[in-house]
């Protein structure tokens, strides 16, 4: 998924027509590629405990960068003005708290992480009526569907259901599946608002 996203993000950045679009698509692309890249690196190799711990902290931190990065083009390109700036600062503040939690308190229960993952995305909800005329119904549906998929994935992750040792897919794999599908839906929205 990382290499497909690398190509897709390159196309997205190339589609940018002005400075604000370039900045927002670069921030978004860094977040998405960081999440996918660190996750792949972390999960593909059997690391010795110290390196595994460090990469686990980076993996969870990258999720917050991706969440805030995904909201960046929406707040800068669609909301504009004061409401966009306020929402953007609020989302990045929560993401920063999540990153600090991941780095300094990595052993808090996964339910806490799952909750903090959801907060920045749900901060967009009060702005849906403002987003609707600018994004259109189909993009709002994609936005909400992506959010619901992230939520379902976070619930599997937070509740640890099914167990991690399930025969085929445990809660961790289900979480990753939902995250990947939701990320694709949100990429479609961002691609449609750029250019």
Backbone as a printed PyTorch tensor [residue, N CA C, xyz], in Angstrom:
tensor([[[  0.8320,  -1.2020,   0.0000],
         [  0.0000,   0.0000,   0.0000],
         [  0.8720,   1.2610,   0.0000]],

        [[  2.0520,   1.1760,   0.6430],
         [  2.9330,   2.3420,   0.7110],
         [  3.3140,   2.8350,  -0.6840]],

        [[  3.7240,   1.9190,  -1.5550],
         [  4.2090,   2.3360,  -2.8740],
         [  3.0750,   2.8610,  -3.7640]],

        [[  1.8950,   2.2830,  -3.6340],
         [  0.7330,   2.8070,  -4.3570],
         [  0.4350,   4.2240,  -3.8620]],

        [[  0.4870,   4.4080,  -2.5490],
         [  0.2270,   5.7320,  -1.9720],
         [  1.2950,   6.7390,  -2.3680]],

        [[  2.5330,   6.2870,  -2.4930],
         [  3.6090,   7.1770,  -2.9240],
         [  3.3100,   7.7360,  -4.3180]],

        [[  2.8840,   6.8650,  -5.2180],
         [  2.5070,   7.3180,  -6.5590],
         [  1.2880,   8.2160,  -6.5390]],

        [[  0.2740,   7.8250,  -5.7570],
         [ -0.9560,   8.6180,  -5.6780],
         [ -0.6790,  10.0000,  -5.0890]],

        [[  0.1380,  10.0530,  -4.0480],
         [  0.4620,  11.3470,  -3.4310],
         [  1.2800,  12.2230,  -4.3780]],

        [[  2.1460,  11.6090,  -5.1710],
         [  2.9070,  12.3720,  -6.1680],
         [  1.9660,  13.0230,  -7.1740]],

        [[  0.9600,  12.2660,  -7.6220],
         [ -0.0380,  12.8210,  -8.5460],
         [ -0.8360,  13.9410,  -7.8850]],

        [[ -1.1800,  13.7400,  -6.6220],
         [ -1.9440,  14.7440,  -5.8840],
         [ -1.1620,  16.0520,  -5.7700]],

        [[  0.0920,  15.9610,  -5.3860],
         [  0.9180,  17.1660,  -5.2450],
         [  1.0940,  17.8480,  -6.5980]],

        [[  1.3120,  17.0520,  -7.6370],
         [  1.4780,  17.6120,  -8.9890],
         [  0.2120,  18.3190,  -9.4670]],

        [[ -0.9420,  17.8920,  -8.9720],
         [ -2.2250,  18.4930,  -9.3580],
         [ -2.4520,  19.8480,  -8.6850]],

        [[ -1.6980,  20.1370,  -7.6390],
         [ -1.8740,  21.3820,  -6.8840],
         [ -1.6690,  22.5940,  -7.7770]],

        [[ -2.5450,  23.5840,  -7.6040],
         [ -2.5410,  24.7530,  -8.4880],
         [ -2.0410,  26.0320,  -7.8210]],

        [[ -1.8690,  26.0080,  -6.4980],
         [ -1.3980,  27.2160,  -5.8120],
         [ -0.6390,  26.8240,  -4.5460]],

        [[ -0.0860,  27.8100,  -3.8700],
         [  0.7550,  27.5560,  -2.6960],
         [ -0.0020,  26.8370,  -1.5900]],

        [[ -1.2180,  27.2680,  -1.3040],
         [ -2.0010,  26.6260,  -0.2460],
         [ -2.2630,  25.1680,  -0.5840]],

        [[ -2.5730,  24.8840,  -1.8400],
         [ -2.7830,  23.4940,  -2.2410],
         [ -1.4940,  22.6860,  -2.1190]],

        [[ -0.3720,  23.2630,  -2.5470],
         [  0.9090,  22.5550,  -2.4090],
         [  1.2010,  22.2300,  -0.9490]],

        [[  1.0770,  23.2220,  -0.0890],
         [  1.3750,  23.0110,   1.3300],
         [  0.4550,  21.9540,   1.9190]],

        [[ -0.8420,  22.0850,   1.6730],
         [ -1.7920,  21.1450,   2.2820],
         [ -1.6270,  19.7330,   1.7330]],

        [[ -1.3410,  19.5910,   0.4390],
         [ -1.1620,  18.2390,  -0.1120],
         [  0.1680,  17.6280,   0.3180]],

        [[  1.1790,  18.4530,   0.5080],
         [  2.4520,  17.9290,   1.0160],
         [  2.2960,  17.4700,   2.4610]],

        [[  1.6300,  18.2690,   3.2890],
         [  1.3900,  17.8740,   4.6860],
         [  0.5810,  16.5790,   4.7280]],

        [[ -0.4830,  16.5200,   3.9320],
         [ -1.3010,  15.3030,   3.8650],
         [ -0.4590,  14.1100,   3.4210]],

        [[  0.3200,  14.2870,   2.3720],
         [  1.1220,  13.1870,   1.8300],
         [  2.1580,  12.7030,   2.8340]],

        [[  2.7970,  13.6330,   3.5350],
         [  3.7630,  13.2420,   4.5700],
         [  3.0670,  12.4040,   5.6340]],

        [[  1.8840,  12.8390,   6.0700],
         [  1.1470,  12.0860,   7.0850],
         [  0.7760,  10.6890,   6.6260]],

        [[  0.2140,  10.5870,   5.4290],
         [ -0.2040,   9.2810,   4.9110],
         [  0.9970,   8.3690,   4.7030]],

        [[  2.0340,   8.8830,   4.0500],
         [  3.2090,   8.0580,   3.7640],
         [  3.9790,   7.7060,   5.0290]],

        [[  3.9990,   8.6140,   5.9880],
         [  4.6510,   8.3180,   7.2630],
         [  3.9300,   7.1800,   7.9760]],

        [[  2.5970,   7.2680,   8.0280],
         [  1.8350,   6.2120,   8.6890],
         [  2.0630,   4.8680,   8.0090]],

        [[  1.9250,   4.8270,   6.7010],
         [  2.0630,   3.5630,   5.9770],
         [  3.4980,   3.0530,   6.0020]],

        [[  4.4580,   3.9520,   5.8320],
         [  5.8610,   3.5470,   5.7930],
         [  6.3620,   3.0390,   7.1300]],

        [[  6.1000,   3.7880,   8.1950],
         [  6.5470,   3.3670,   9.5270],
         [  5.8440,   2.0770,   9.9250]],

        [[  4.5550,   1.9790,   9.6290],
         [  3.8100,   0.7650,   9.9620],
         [  4.3830,  -0.4540,   9.2430]],

        [[  4.6560,  -0.3090,   7.9580],
         [  5.2170,  -1.4320,   7.1920],
         [  6.5830,  -1.8200,   7.7420]],

        [[  7.4080,  -0.8410,   8.0180],
         [  8.7490,  -1.0940,   8.5470],
         [  8.6640,  -1.7870,   9.9080]],

        [[  7.7680,  -1.3140,  10.7470],
         [  7.5930,  -1.8470,  12.1010],
         [  7.0560,  -3.2760,  12.0870]],

        [[  6.0760,  -3.5420,  11.2280],
         [  5.3960,  -4.8370,  11.2570],
         [  6.0480,  -5.9190,  10.4020]],

        [[  6.9330,  -5.5740,   9.5040],
         [  7.4920,  -6.5680,   8.5800],
         [  8.7160,  -7.3010,   9.1090]],

        [[  9.3470,  -6.7560,  10.1230],
         [ 10.5950,  -7.3340,  10.6180],
         [ 10.4280,  -7.6790,  12.0880]],

        [[ 11.0290,  -8.7910,  12.4870],
         [ 11.0140,  -9.1690,  13.9060],
         [ 12.1740,  -8.4430,  14.5890]],

        [[ 11.8570,  -7.3580,  15.2660],
         [ 12.8660,  -6.4970,  15.8670],
         [ 13.2430,  -6.9790,  17.2520]],

        [[ 14.4620,  -6.6750,  17.6620],
         [ 14.8550,  -6.9110,  19.0500],
         [ 14.0560,  -5.9400,  19.9250]],

        [[ 13.8080,  -6.2650,  21.1930],
         [ 12.8550,  -5.5130,  22.0290],
         [ 13.0530,  -3.9950,  22.0640]],

        [[ 14.2760,  -3.5050,  22.1870],
         [ 14.4840,  -2.0610,  22.2820],
         [ 14.0780,  -1.3400,  21.0030]],

        [[ 14.4560,  -1.8940,  19.8610],
         [ 14.0920,  -1.2860,  18.5750],
         [ 12.5950,  -1.4110,  18.3280]],

        [[ 12.0220,  -2.5520,  18.7220],
         [ 10.5780,  -2.7480,  18.5590],
         [  9.8010,  -1.6990,  19.3560]],

        [[ 10.2600,  -1.4320,  20.5720],
         [  9.6070,  -0.4330,  21.4130],
         [  9.6670,   0.9500,  20.7570]],

        [[ 10.8290,   1.3290,  20.2670],
         [ 10.9870,   2.6280,  19.6080],
         [ 10.1080,   2.7240,  18.3660]],

        [[ 10.1350,   1.6810,  17.5380],
         [  9.3210,   1.6960,  16.3150],
         [  7.8280,   1.6820,  16.6300]],

        [[  7.4350,   1.0030,  17.7040],
         [  6.0340,   1.0180,  18.1200],
         [  5.5760,   2.4240,  18.4860]],

        [[  6.4350,   3.1510,  19.1690],
         [  6.1120,   4.5400,  19.5280],
         [  5.9870,   5.4090,  18.2720]],

        [[  6.9140,   5.2030,  17.3360],
         [  6.8560,   5.9560,  16.0750],
         [  5.6300,   5.5710,  15.2540]],

        [[  5.2960,   4.2810,  15.2440],
         [  4.1310,   3.7910,  14.5040],
         [  2.8600,   4.4650,  15.0090]],

        [[  2.6800,   4.4920,  16.3090],
         [  1.4740,   5.0960,  16.8700],
         [  1.4850,   6.6150,  16.7000]],

        [[  2.6550,   7.2330,  16.7850],
         [  2.7580,   8.6810,  16.5520],
         [  2.3890,   9.0350,  15.1190]],

        [[  2.8050,   8.1940,  14.1820],
         [  2.5300,   8.4480,  12.7610],
         [  1.0340,   8.4450,  12.4670]],

        [[  0.2740,   7.6870,  13.2320],
         [ -1.1830,   7.6660,  13.0390],
         [ -1.7630,   9.0630,  13.3020]],

        [[ -1.2880,   9.7090,  14.3480],
         [ -1.7810,  11.0580,  14.6620],
         [ -1.3770,  12.0680,  13.5880]],

        [[ -0.1630,  11.9230,  13.0540],
         [  0.2730,  12.8100,  11.9730],
         [ -0.6250,  12.6130,  10.7520]],

        [[ -0.9660,  11.3520,  10.4660],
         [ -1.8390,  11.0730,   9.3210],
         [ -3.2370,  11.6610,   9.5320]],

        [[ -3.7790,  11.5060,  10.7260],
         [ -5.1240,  12.0260,  10.9930],
         [ -5.1480,  13.5490,  10.8050]],

        [[ -4.2170,  14.2390,  11.4380],
         [ -4.1710,  15.7010,  11.3080],
         [ -3.8060,  16.1060,   9.8830]],

        [[ -2.9240,  15.3350,   9.2600],
         [ -2.5540,  15.6150,   7.8730],
         [ -3.7290,  15.4860,   6.9270]],

        [[ -4.5960,  14.5180,   7.1800],
         [ -5.7900,  14.3350,   6.3490],
         [ -6.7450,  15.5160,   6.5040]],

        [[ -6.8400,  16.0410,   7.7010],
         [ -7.7340,  17.1810,   7.9410],
         [ -7.1740,  18.4930,   7.3920]],

        [[ -5.8700,  18.5510,   7.1640],
         [ -5.2380,  19.8040,   6.7330],
         [ -5.7900,  20.3280,   5.4040]],

        [[ -5.8550,  19.5240,   4.3300],
         [ -6.4130,  20.0730,   3.0840],
         [ -7.8840,  20.4750,   3.2130]],

        [[ -8.6270,  19.7250,   4.0060],
         [-10.0490,  20.0420,   4.1610],
         [-10.2090,  21.3890,   4.8640]],

        [[ -9.4200,  21.6120,   5.9080],
         [ -9.5440,  22.8780,   6.6360],
         [ -8.9720,  24.0520,   5.8520]],

        [[ -7.8700,  23.8370,   5.1470],
         [ -7.2460,  24.9450,   4.4090],
         [ -7.9160,  25.2470,   3.0750]],

        [[ -8.3990,  24.2130,   2.4040],
         [ -8.9220,  24.4020,   1.0450],
         [-10.4380,  24.5140,   0.9800]],

        [[-11.1250,  23.9310,   1.9450],
         [-12.5860,  23.9220,   1.8770],
         [-13.1900,  24.8910,   2.8870]],

        [[-12.7610,  24.8340,   4.1320],
         [-13.3490,  25.7190,   5.1370],
         [-12.8180,  27.1370,   5.0280]],

        [[-11.5360,  27.2700,   4.7420],
         [-10.9170,  28.5920,   4.6510],
         [-11.1630,  29.3980,   5.9200]],

        [[-10.7270,  30.6130,   5.9360],
         [-11.0490,  31.5880,   6.9670],
         [-10.8550,  31.1300,   8.3920]],

        [[-11.5600,  31.8110,   9.2840],
         [-11.4030,  31.5960,  10.7180],
         [-11.8230,  30.2010,  11.1610]],

        [[-12.9400,  29.6920,  10.6400],
         [-13.3760,  28.3640,  11.0800],
         [-12.3760,  27.2980,  10.6520]],

        [[-11.8080,  27.4320,   9.4520],
         [-10.8020,  26.4800,   8.9980],
         [ -9.5470,  26.5330,   9.8510]],

        [[ -9.0940,  27.7500,  10.1630],
         [ -7.8890,  27.9180,  10.9900],
         [ -8.1000,  27.3810,  12.3980]],

        [[ -9.2500,  27.6960,  12.9800],
         [ -9.5590,  27.2270,  14.3280],
         [ -9.5930,  25.7090,  14.3800]],

        [[-10.2670,  25.1010,  13.4240],
         [-10.3580,  23.6410,  13.3920],
         [ -8.9860,  23.0200,  13.1640]],

        [[ -8.2150,  23.5730,  12.2530],
         [ -6.8850,  23.0370,  11.9590],
         [ -5.9880,  23.0700,  13.1970]],

        [[ -5.9680,  24.1880,  13.8920],
         [ -5.1520,  24.3070,  15.1100],
         [ -5.6360,  23.3280,  16.1740]],

        [[ -6.9470,  23.1950,  16.3300],
         [ -7.5060,  22.2730,  17.3240],
         [ -7.1290,  20.8290,  17.0180]],

        [[ -7.2420,  20.4410,  15.7620],
         [ -6.9300,  19.0640,  15.3640],
         [ -5.4460,  18.7720,  15.5640]],

        [[ -4.5780,  19.6780,  15.1450],
         [ -3.1410,  19.4540,  15.3200],
         [ -2.7500,  19.4640,  16.7980]],

        [[ -3.4780,  20.2160,  17.6300],
         [ -3.2140,  20.2020,  19.0750],
         [ -3.5310,  18.8330,  19.6600]],

        [[ -4.6860,  18.2790,  19.3090],
         [ -5.0390,  16.9370,  19.7910],
         [ -4.0520,  15.9070,  19.2460]],

        [[ -3.6650,  16.0540,  17.9860],
         [ -2.6810,  15.1370,  17.4040],
         [ -1.3560,  15.2200,  18.1640]],

        [[ -0.9420,  16.4290,  18.5240],
         [  0.3020,  16.5940,  19.2900],
         [  0.2000,  15.9070,  20.6480]],

        [[ -0.9600,  16.0120,  21.2860],
         [ -1.1830,  15.3140,  22.5580],
         [ -1.0720,  13.8070,  22.3440]],

        [[ -1.6710,  13.3100,  21.2620],
         [ -1.5800,  11.8860,  20.9460],
         [ -0.1510,  11.4420,  20.6830]],

        [[  0.6090,  12.2680,  19.9870],
         [  2.0150,  11.9410,  19.7150],
         [  2.7950,  11.8890,  21.0280]],

        [[  2.5880,  12.8710,  21.8900],
         [  3.2650,  12.8750,  23.1900],
         [  2.8720,  11.6520,  24.0120]],

        [[  1.5920,  11.2810,  23.9640],
         [  1.1460,  10.0740,  24.6580],
         [  1.8650,   8.8500,  24.1170]],

        [[  1.9760,   8.7610,  22.7950],
         [  2.6160,   7.6030,  22.1670],
         [  4.0990,   7.5090,  22.5080]],

        [[  4.7530,   8.6490,  22.6050],
         [  6.1910,   8.6520,  22.8800],
         [  6.4830,   8.4300,  24.3620]],

        [[  5.7760,   9.1480,  25.2290],
         [  6.1110,   9.1230,  26.6480],
         [  5.2630,   8.1770,  27.4940]],

        [[  4.0820,   7.8160,  27.0170],
         [  3.2000,   6.9130,  27.7600],
         [  2.6700,   5.8150,  26.8390]],

        [[  3.5640,   5.0430,  26.2280],
         [  3.1250,   4.0610,  25.2290],
         [  2.3540,   2.8820,  25.8050]],

        [[  2.4210,   2.6950,  27.1100],
         [  1.7890,   1.5190,  27.7050],
         [  0.4060,   1.7900,  28.2860]],

        [[ -0.1390,   2.9600,  27.9970],
         [ -1.5240,   3.1950,  28.4070],
         [ -2.4130,   2.1910,  27.6820]],

        [[ -3.5700,   1.8580,  28.2390],
         [ -4.4480,   0.8780,  27.5820],
         [ -4.7750,   1.2780,  26.1400]],

        [[ -4.9190,   0.2730,  25.2820],
         [ -5.2180,   0.5310,  23.8680],
         [ -6.5490,   1.2450,  23.6930]],

        [[ -7.4420,   1.1200,  24.6640],
         [ -8.7110,   1.8500,  24.6040],
         [ -8.4600,   3.3610,  24.6260]],

        [[ -7.4700,   3.7840,  25.3970],
         [ -7.1290,   5.2090,  25.4620],
         [ -6.6230,   5.6780,  24.1020]],

        [[ -5.7230,   4.8830,  23.5020],
         [ -5.2060,   5.2300,  22.1720],
         [ -6.3380,   5.3000,  21.1600]],

        [[ -7.2130,   4.2980,  21.1860],
         [ -8.3240,   4.2560,  20.2300],
         [ -9.1920,   5.5060,  20.3600]],

        [[ -9.4470,   5.9300,  21.5870],
         [-10.2610,   7.1280,  21.8110],
         [ -9.5570,   8.3790,  21.2770]],

        [[ -8.2690,   8.5080,  21.5700],
         [ -7.5480,   9.7030,  21.1130],
         [ -7.4180,   9.7060,  19.5920]],

        [[ -7.3510,   8.5210,  18.9690],
         [ -7.3230,   8.4620,  17.5010],
         [ -8.6030,   9.0640,  16.9130]],

        [[ -9.7150,   8.8510,  17.5880],
         [-11.0090,   9.2690,  17.0380],
         [-11.3130,  10.7540,  17.2290]],

        [[-10.8210,  11.3440,  18.2910],
         [-11.1900,  12.7250,  18.6290],
         [-10.9120,  13.7160,  17.4930]],

        [[ -9.6990,  13.7520,  16.9110],
         [ -9.4620,  14.7760,  15.8770],
         [-10.3780,  14.6410,  14.6690]],

        [[-10.6560,  13.4200,  14.2550],
         [-11.5410,  13.2200,  13.1080],
         [-12.9580,  13.6800,  13.3900]],

        [[-13.4230,  13.4100,  14.6000],
         [-14.7910,  13.7960,  14.9470],
         [-14.9260,  15.2910,  15.2070]],

        [[-13.8260,  15.9930,  15.3600],
         [-13.8830,  17.4430,  15.5230],
         [-14.4050,  18.1290,  14.2620]],

        [[-14.4100,  17.4190,  13.1510],
         [-14.9060,  17.9640,  11.8780],
         [-16.4380,  18.0120,  11.8580]],

        [[-17.1020,  17.1490,  12.6170],
         [-18.5670,  17.0240,  12.5430],
         [-19.3350,  18.3390,  12.6850]],

        [[-18.9910,  19.2140,  13.6200],
         [-19.7480,  20.4690,  13.7140],
         [-19.6560,  21.3430,  12.4580]],

        [[-18.7190,  21.0320,  11.5790],
         [-18.5050,  21.8400,  10.3760],
         [-19.1260,  21.2220,   9.1230]],

        [[-19.8360,  20.1030,   9.2770],
         [-20.3900,  19.4150,   8.1030],
         [-21.3250,  20.3230,   7.3120]],

        [[-22.1530,  21.1100,   7.9970],
         [-23.0730,  21.9940,   7.2600],
         [-22.3030,  23.0510,   6.4680]],

        [[-21.1610,  23.4650,   6.9670],
         [-20.3250,  24.4300,   6.2480],
         [-19.5630,  23.7470,   5.1020]],

        [[-19.2300,  22.4830,   5.2980],
         [-18.5080,  21.7240,   4.2690],
         [-19.4150,  21.2880,   3.1200]],

        [[-20.6810,  21.0000,   3.4340],
         [-21.6110,  20.4180,   2.4580],
         [-21.6760,  21.1810,   1.1360]],

        [[-21.9170,  22.5000,   1.1450],
         [-22.0360,  23.1810,  -0.1500],
         [-20.7310,  23.1940,  -0.9490]],

        [[-19.6090,  23.1150,  -0.2620],
         [-18.3200,  23.1860,  -0.9510],
         [-17.8120,  21.8130,  -1.3830]],

        [[-18.1030,  20.7880,  -0.5860],
         [-17.6430,  19.4350,  -0.9230],
         [-18.6390,  18.6770,  -1.7820]],

        [[-19.9100,  18.9320,  -1.5690],
         [-20.9430,  18.1840,  -2.2770],
         [-21.3200,  16.9220,  -1.5160]],

        [[-22.4620,  16.3860,  -1.8660],
         [-23.0170,  15.2350,  -1.1490],
         [-22.1090,  14.0150,  -1.2420]],

        [[-21.5960,  13.7170,  -2.4340],
         [-20.7930,  12.4940,  -2.5850],
         [-19.5300,  12.5430,  -1.7250]],

        [[-18.8740,  13.6920,  -1.6550],
         [-17.6810,  13.7960,  -0.8130],
         [-18.0230,  13.7670,   0.6740]],

        [[-19.1640,  14.3390,   1.0490],
         [-19.5950,  14.2590,   2.4500],
         [-19.8560,  12.7990,   2.8190]],

        [[-20.4900,  12.0590,   1.9110],
         [-20.7310,  10.6250,   2.1560],
         [-19.3980,   9.8950,   2.3230]],

        [[-18.4230,  10.1910,   1.4670],
         [-17.0990,   9.5680,   1.5910],
         [-16.4290,   9.9640,   2.9050]],

        [[-16.5550,  11.2310,   3.2810],
         [-15.9650,  11.7150,   4.5250],
         [-16.5400,  10.9740,   5.7270]],

        [[-17.8600,  10.8910,   5.7750],
         [-18.5220,  10.2260,   6.8970],
         [-18.2590,   8.7240,   6.8730]],

        [[-18.3270,   8.1080,   5.6980],
         [-18.0620,   6.6710,   5.5920],
         [-16.6400,   6.3530,   6.0450]],

        [[-15.6790,   7.1660,   5.6100],
         [-14.3010,   6.9730,   6.0650],
         [-14.1950,   7.0920,   7.5730]],

        [[-14.8610,   8.0860,   8.1430],
         [-14.8610,   8.2560,   9.5970],
         [-15.4720,   7.0740,  10.3210]],

        [[-16.5730,   6.5540,   9.7760],
         [-17.2130,   5.3760,  10.3720],
         [-16.2750,   4.1710,  10.3020]],

        [[-15.5950,   3.9980,   9.1660],
         [-14.6540,   2.8790,   9.0320],
         [-13.4910,   3.0130,  10.0100]],

        [[-12.9520,   4.2150,  10.1600],
         [-11.9030,   4.4290,  11.1640],
         [-12.4250,   4.0820,  12.5550]],

        [[-13.6690,   4.4840,  12.8460],
         [-14.2630,   4.2110,  14.1520],
         [-14.4110,   2.7160,  14.3880]],

        [[-14.9130,   2.0010,  13.4020],
         [-15.0690,   0.5460,  13.5390],
         [-13.7040,  -0.1000,  13.7630]],

        [[-12.7150,   0.3190,  12.9830],
         [-11.3630,  -0.2090,  13.1730],
         [-10.8380,   0.0780,  14.5690]],

        [[-11.0690,   1.3050,  15.0570],
         [-10.6160,   1.6760,  16.4000],
         [-11.3360,   0.8600,  17.4710]],

        [[-12.6100,   0.5460,  17.2440],
         [-13.3440,  -0.2900,  18.2020],
         [-12.7470,  -1.6950,  18.2770]],

        [[-12.4680,  -2.2930,  17.1200],
         [-11.8110,  -3.6050,  17.1200],
         [-10.4810,  -3.5240,  17.8700]],

        [[ -9.7280,  -2.4630,  17.6040],
         [ -8.4150,  -2.2840,  18.2230],
         [ -8.5500,  -2.0820,  19.7360]],

        [[ -9.4480,  -1.1930,  20.1340],
         [ -9.6180,  -0.8740,  21.5500],
         [-10.1800,  -2.0220,  22.3690]],

        [[-11.0950,  -2.7890,  21.7710],
         [-11.7310,  -3.9070,  22.4870],
         [-10.9690,  -5.2180,  22.3240]],

        [[ -9.9680,  -5.2130,  21.4490],
         [ -9.1470,  -6.4060,  21.1820],
         [-10.0030,  -7.5970,  20.7740]],

        [[-10.9350,  -7.3530,  19.8700],
         [-11.8170,  -8.4190,  19.3910],
         [-11.6870,  -8.5450,  17.8810]],

        [[-11.5980,  -9.7080,  17.2880],
         [-11.2730, -10.9620,  17.9800],
         [ -9.8290, -10.9190,  18.4670]],

        [[ -9.4700, -11.8730,  19.2940],
         [ -8.1270, -11.8910,  19.8730],
         [ -7.0370, -11.8190,  18.8160]],

        [[ -5.8780, -11.3860,  19.2260],
         [ -4.7610, -11.2040,  18.2920],
         [ -4.3000, -12.5270,  17.6940]],

        [[ -4.5760, -13.6190,  18.3400],
         [ -4.1480, -14.9240,  17.8490],
         [ -5.2480, -15.6500,  17.0850]],

        [[ -6.2300, -14.9050,  16.6160],
         [ -7.2790, -15.5140,  15.7960],
         [ -6.6280, -16.1760,  14.5830]],

        [[ -7.2860, -17.2220,  14.0650],
         [ -6.6560, -18.0300,  13.0140],
         [ -6.2170, -17.2060,  11.8090]],

        [[ -7.0630, -16.3170,  11.3240],
         [ -6.7150, -15.5510,  10.1250],
         [ -6.5100, -14.0800,  10.4240]],

        [[ -7.5020, -13.4860,  10.9850],
         [ -7.4740, -12.0510,  11.2240],
         [ -7.8020, -11.7800,  12.6760]],

        [[ -6.8850, -11.1690,  13.3750],
         [ -7.1610, -10.7190,  14.7260],
         [ -7.5580,  -9.2540,  14.6980]],

        [[ -7.7740,  -8.6910,  15.8690],
         [ -8.2260,  -7.2990,  15.9480],
         [ -7.2310,  -6.3400,  15.3020]],

        [[ -5.9570,  -6.6320,  15.3990],
         [ -4.9370,  -5.7370,  14.8490],
         [ -4.9950,  -5.6950,  13.3230]],

        [[ -5.1700,  -6.8530,  12.7040],
         [ -5.2750,  -6.9170,  11.2460],
         [ -6.5680,  -6.2670,  10.7560]],

        [[ -7.6460,  -6.4760,  11.5030],
         [ -8.9250,  -5.8450,  11.1530],
         [ -8.7930,  -4.3240,  11.2420]],

        [[ -8.1370,  -3.8490,  12.2890],
         [ -7.8830,  -2.4130,  12.4450],
         [ -7.1520,  -1.8690,  11.2170]],

        [[ -6.0970,  -2.5550,  10.7950],
         [ -5.3310,  -2.0980,   9.6310],
         [ -6.1740,  -2.1140,   8.3520]],

        [[ -7.0010,  -3.1140,   8.1970],
         [ -7.8620,  -3.2010,   7.0170],
         [ -8.8160,  -2.0060,   6.9530]],

        [[ -9.4810,  -1.7170,   8.0480],
         [-10.4130,  -0.5860,   8.0850],
         [ -9.6810,   0.7400,   7.8550]],

        [[ -8.4960,   0.8820,   8.4270],
         [ -7.7100,   2.1050,   8.2380],
         [ -7.3490,   2.2900,   6.7680]],

        [[ -6.9350,   1.2170,   6.1090],
         [ -6.5440,   1.3200,   4.6930],
         [ -7.7270,   1.7180,   3.8110]],

        [[ -8.8820,   1.1080,   4.0380],
         [-10.0590,   1.4390,   3.2250],
         [-10.4880,   2.8890,   3.4860]],

        [[-10.5130,   3.2940,   4.7520],
         [-10.8900,   4.6700,   5.0880],
         [ -9.9060,   5.6710,   4.4840]],

        [[ -8.6220,   5.3440,   4.5100],
         [ -7.6090,   6.2380,   3.9350],
         [ -7.8280,   6.4280,   2.4340]],

        [[ -8.2240,   5.3680,   1.7430],
         [ -8.5150,   5.4760,   0.3050],
         [ -9.6980,   6.4190,   0.0790]],

        [[-10.7560,   6.2620,   0.8700],
         [-11.9310,   7.1320,   0.7180],
         [-11.5650,   8.6000,   0.9380]],

        [[-10.7640,   8.8590,   1.9510],
         [-10.3860,  10.2420,   2.2310],
         [ -9.4170,  10.7840,   1.1790]],

        [[ -8.5880,   9.9190,   0.6070],
         [ -7.7260,  10.3620,  -0.4970],
         [ -8.5860,  10.8390,  -1.6710]],

        [[ -9.6450,  10.1010,  -1.9640],
         [-10.5390,  10.4700,  -3.0760],
         [-11.0970,  11.8800,  -2.8620]],

        [[-11.5010,  12.1860,  -1.6340],
         [-12.0250,  13.5270,  -1.3290],
         [-10.9530,  14.5840,  -1.5800]],

        [[ -9.7880,  14.3480,  -1.0250],
         [ -8.7200,  15.3440,  -1.1370],
         [ -8.3210,  15.5380,  -2.5960]],

        [[ -8.2450,  14.4530,  -3.3410],
         [ -7.8990,  14.5590,  -4.7620],
         [ -8.9390,  15.4030,  -5.5080]],

        [[-10.2050,  15.2430,  -5.1080],
         [-11.2750,  15.9710,  -5.8080],
         [-11.2820,  17.4680,  -5.5000]],

        [[-10.7160,  17.8840,  -4.3710],
         [-10.7630,  19.3130,  -4.0150],
         [ -9.5010,  20.0700,  -4.4250]],

        [[ -8.5300,  19.3580,  -4.9710],
         [ -7.2670,  19.9910,  -5.3690],
         [ -7.2800,  20.2520,  -6.8700]],

        [[ -6.6900,  21.3670,  -7.2740],
         [ -6.5310,  21.6340,  -8.7060],
         [ -7.5250,  22.6110,  -9.2650]]])
